Amino acid sequence: PKKASRKPKYGSNLLEFVVLWVSSTDPGLLTFYESLPTVCTAAKMNLETVGVELGALATQISISQKKVPEYPSLPGTDDQFKKEYLRWVGMTEGRLWSMQESFKACKQQSDAAIAAFGESVDCQTFIGILAKFVDQWKVALAEYRKVSERPGPRRRVRGTGHKNKTVVAKSLRPSRTPTSALRSNNLRST
């Protein structure tokens, strides 16, 4: 006879094990991804292309700002168009400068994060890896919450003197973390 296929126990893969371990050691860390709300959006963008496009936009605005005063005025307009256009270019130039500075800061922060993780990949690849990890973490966390909220299997308690007494078995054992397992085996990490 064929054995019925069973779903593996929660915590049987590395990511689920890490979620289980984090839930018992630092539950606040389970939702670390909330502090990275734009990672998935950033993974869809090419950071280098954004930098090139900002540079091209700055060049076009600069050229436009220089050429508008050279154009002759239209009769009866009192140069109102030129004044409004130059005012708009001035505002846009300030916003563009702010965007370029933000882009430089973003690039520096991403380079620092890549170096902190010891990776030797470009920024786009790193953000893609991080976004994929966040997505997989969310799936593992949702599964953990689903498993931890449902009641565990019932089992008979022996030695109680009551034949029909049953208790809910613990399906997840957060108290048995890798650190406590080391302590129970009289091993110490250095």
LINPERA-V930169 format. One record per residue. N is the residue number from 1. SS is DSSP state (A for helix, B for strand, O for the rest). NEAR is the number of other C-alpha atoms within 8 Angstrom. D_LAST is the distance of its C-alpha to the last C-alpha in Angstrom with 1 decimal. Layout:
BEGIN
{{N;SS;NEAR;D_LAST} {N;SS;NEAR;D_LAST}}
END
This chain:
BEGIN
{{1;O;2;50.0} {2;O;3;47.4} {3;O;4;44.2} {4;O;4;43.9} {5;O;4;41.2} {6;O;4;38.5} {7;O;4;36.4} {8;O;5;32.7} {9;O;5;30.7} {10;O;10;29.2} {11;O;10;25.6} {12;O;8;26.5} {13;O;7;25.7} {14;A;7;22.6} {15;A;9;24.2} {16;A;13;25.4} {17;A;11;22.0} {18;A;9;20.5} {19;A;13;23.5} {20;A;11;23.0} {21;A;11;19.4} {22;A;11;20.3} {23;A;12;23.3} {24;A;10;21.3} {25;A;6;18.6} {26;O;8;20.7} {27;A;8;24.3} {28;A;7;25.6} {29;A;8;23.8} {30;A;10;25.9} {31;A;6;28.7} {32;A;8;27.1} {33;A;7;29.9} {34;A;6;32.4} {35;A;5;31.3} {36;O;7;32.2} {37;O;7;35.8} {38;O;6;37.2} {39;A;10;34.8} {40;A;9;37.0} {41;A;7;40.1} {42;A;10;38.5} {43;A;11;37.7} {44;O;7;41.4} {45;O;8;42.4} {46;O;9;42.2} {47;A;9;40.9} {48;A;6;42.7} {49;A;7;46.0} {50;A;9;45.7} {51;A;10;45.4} {52;A;8;48.4} {53;A;8;50.4} {54;A;11;49.8} {55;A;8;50.9} {56;A;8;54.0} {57;A;8;54.9} {58;A;10;54.7} {59;A;8;57.0} {60;A;8;59.5} {61;A;10;59.6} {62;A;8;60.1} {63;A;8;63.0} {64;A;8;64.5} {65;A;10;64.4} {66;A;8;66.3} {67;A;8;68.9} {68;A;9;70.0} {69;O;8;72.0} {70;O;6;73.9} {71;O;6;75.4} {72;O;5;78.9} {73;O;7;79.3} {74;O;7;81.0} {75;O;5;84.4} {76;O;4;84.3} {77;O;8;80.5} {78;O;7;80.1} {79;O;8;76.8} {80;A;7;75.1} {81;A;7;73.2} {82;A;9;71.9} {83;A;8;70.8} {84;A;8;69.0} {85;A;8;67.4} {86;A;10;66.2} {87;A;8;64.9} {88;A;8;62.9} {89;A;10;61.6} {90;A;8;60.4} {91;A;8;58.5} {92;A;8;57.1} {93;A;10;56.1} {94;A;8;54.1} {95;A;8;52.3} {96;A;10;51.7} {97;A;8;50.2} {98;A;8;47.9} {99;A;9;46.9} {100;A;10;46.2} {101;A;8;44.0} {102;A;8;42.1} {103;A;9;41.7} {104;A;8;40.4} {105;A;8;37.8} {106;A;8;36.8} {107;A;8;36.5} {108;A;8;34.3} {109;A;8;32.0} {110;A;9;31.8} {111;A;9;31.1} {112;A;8;28.3} {113;A;8;26.8} {114;A;13;27.2} {115;A;9;25.5} {116;A;7;22.5} {117;O;6;22.1} {118;O;6;22.5} {119;O;8;25.6} {120;O;6;28.7} {121;O;7;31.3} {122;O;6;34.2} {123;A;10;34.1} {124;A;10;36.2} {125;A;8;34.1} {126;A;11;30.9} {127;A;11;32.8} {128;A;11;34.1} {129;A;8;30.6} {130;A;9;29.4} {131;A;11;32.7} {132;A;8;32.3} {133;A;8;28.8} {134;A;9;30.2} {135;A;8;33.0} {136;A;8;30.9} {137;A;10;28.6} {138;A;8;31.8} {139;A;8;33.0} {140;A;11;29.9} {141;A;11;29.9} {142;A;8;33.6} {143;A;8;33.0} {144;A;12;30.3} {145;A;8;32.7} {146;A;8;35.5} {147;A;9;33.7} {148;A;9;32.2} {149;A;6;35.7} {150;O;6;37.7} {151;O;6;38.0} {152;O;8;36.2} {153;O;8;38.2} {154;B;8;40.1} {155;B;8;39.6} {156;B;8;41.5} {157;O;8;39.9} {158;O;5;40.7} {159;O;5;41.7} {160;O;7;42.9} {161;O;5;46.6} {162;O;6;47.4} {163;O;5;48.2} {164;O;5;48.1} {165;O;8;45.1} {166;B;8;42.6} {167;B;8;39.4} {168;B;9;37.6} {169;O;8;34.5} {170;O;7;31.3} {171;O;8;31.1} {172;O;6;27.7} {173;O;6;24.9} {174;O;9;22.8} {175;O;6;21.3} {176;O;8;19.6} {177;O;9;16.9} {178;A;7;14.1} {179;A;7;11.7} {180;A;9;14.4} {181;A;9;14.9} {182;A;11;11.5} {183;A;9;12.3} {184;A;7;15.8} {185;O;6;14.8} {186;O;6;12.8} {187;O;7;9.7} {188;O;6;6.3} {189;O;4;3.8} {190;O;2;0.0}}
END
